């Protein structure tokens, strides 16, 4: 069991604009917010993504790149755009 409040503390932005995409970073969680929509993301090796939009109770998991083959396009951005568009 997680301590009370851990998800909020772990996903809070601790460092702003970490990379070229201006993502924030918490405790092993990326913040890839879009406007006023909070988006938590676990970004793993080989195009593995765990995306959580807590206000919408949405969770998405993707394995988009065969590490022994070629890379795919920007699946993460397309996924997040589609999830944010869900109402």
C-alpha positions as CSV (number, residue, x, y, z in Angstrom):
1,X,0.0,0.0,0.0
2,X,1.2,3.5,-0.9
3,X,1.4,6.1,1.8
4,X,-1.4,8.7,1.7
5,X,-0.6,11.5,-0.8
6,X,2.3,9.7,-2.4
7,X,1.0,9.8,-6.0
8,X,0.5,13.6,-5.7
9,X,4.0,14.1,-4.2
10,X,5.7,11.7,-6.7
11,X,4.1,13.3,-9.8
12,X,4.5,16.9,-8.7
13,X,6.9,18.8,-11.0
14,X,10.2,19.1,-9.2
15,X,12.2,20.3,-12.2
16,X,10.8,22.5,-15.0
17,X,11.5,22.2,-18.7
18,X,13.9,19.2,-18.5
19,X,14.2,18.6,-22.2
20,X,13.5,20.1,-25.7
21,X,9.8,19.2,-25.3
22,X,9.6,21.3,-22.1
23,X,8.5,18.3,-19.9
24,X,8.7,18.6,-16.2
25,X,10.0,15.9,-13.9
26,X,9.0,14.6,-10.5
27,X,10.1,11.4,-8.7
28,X,10.7,9.1,-11.7
29,X,7.5,10.6,-13.3
30,X,7.5,13.0,-16.3
31,X,4.9,15.8,-16.4
32,X,3.8,16.3,-20.0
33,X,0.9,18.5,-19.2
34,X,-1.2,20.0,-22.0
35,X,-2.7,23.4,-21.1
36,X,-4.6,22.9,-17.8
37,X,-4.6,19.1,-18.1
38,X,-2.2,17.4,-15.8
39,X,-0.6,14.4,-17.4
40,X,1.8,12.0,-15.6
41,X,4.0,9.7,-17.7
42,X,6.4,6.9,-17.2
43,X,8.7,6.9,-20.2
44,X,10.6,3.7,-20.7
45,X,13.2,2.2,-22.9
46,X,12.1,1.1,-26.3
47,X,9.0,3.3,-26.7
48,X,7.3,2.0,-23.6
49,X,4.9,4.6,-22.2
50,X,2.5,4.7,-19.2
51,X,0.3,7.8,-19.4
52,X,-2.1,8.8,-16.7
53,X,-4.6,11.7,-16.8
54,X,-5.9,11.6,-13.3
55,X,-8.7,14.2,-13.7
56,X,-10.2,12.1,-16.5
57,X,-9.5,8.7,-14.8
58,X,-7.6,7.7,-18.0
59,X,-4.6,5.3,-18.1
60,X,-2.9,4.2,-21.3
61,X,0.0,1.8,-21.9
62,X,2.0,1.5,-25.1
63,X,4.9,-0.6,-26.3
64,X,5.6,1.1,-29.6
65,X,9.1,0.1,-30.7
66,X,10.8,-3.2,-31.2
67,X,14.2,-2.6,-29.8
68,X,15.7,-5.0,-32.3
69,X,14.1,-3.2,-35.3
70,X,13.5,0.4,-36.3
71,X,11.9,3.2,-34.4
72,X,8.4,4.4,-35.0
73,X,7.2,8.0,-35.3
74,X,6.3,10.1,-32.3
75,X,3.7,7.8,-30.8
76,X,3.7,9.5,-27.4
77,X,2.7,12.8,-28.8
78,X,-0.1,11.3,-30.9
79,X,-1.3,9.3,-28.0
80,X,-1.4,12.2,-25.6
81,X,-3.2,14.4,-28.2
82,X,-5.9,11.7,-28.6
83,X,-6.3,11.2,-24.9
84,X,-6.6,15.0,-24.2
85,X,-9.3,15.1,-27.0
86,X,-11.4,12.5,-25.1
87,X,-14.3,14.2,-23.3
